[in-house]
Amino acid sequence: MAGLEQSSASVDMMRMEEQLARELARMRIQDDRKRKEVEKICTESAEIKELQARIKAAYLNKERGSQITENQYRRQIEIVSHF
């Protein structure tokens, strides 16, 4: 009798694991679909492309500003060190 109960528990466990595996697979497929939909929207939207370009330009300008500031600082240090 104990062996039959253990066998039944094993079958139940396998069913639950299979159900969990199916649910996880379904969730992955759903996530992939959502990701592809977002990618499609981003590549097709002129507004998003414009915003991405503006963000990229802002980062480049920020970097240029940092470089200019650093160069000015170095020049000042150089001038001060000559006195």
Number of C-alpha atoms within 10 A of each C-alpha: 6 7 8 9 10 11 12 12 12 12 12 12 12 12 12 12 12 12 12 12 12 12 12 12 12 12 12 12 12 12 12 12 12 12 12 12 12 12 11 11 12 14 12 11 10 11 11 13 13 11 11 13 12 12 12 12 12 12 12 12 12 12 12 12 12 12 12 12 12 12 12 12 12 12 12 11 11 11 10 9 8 6 5
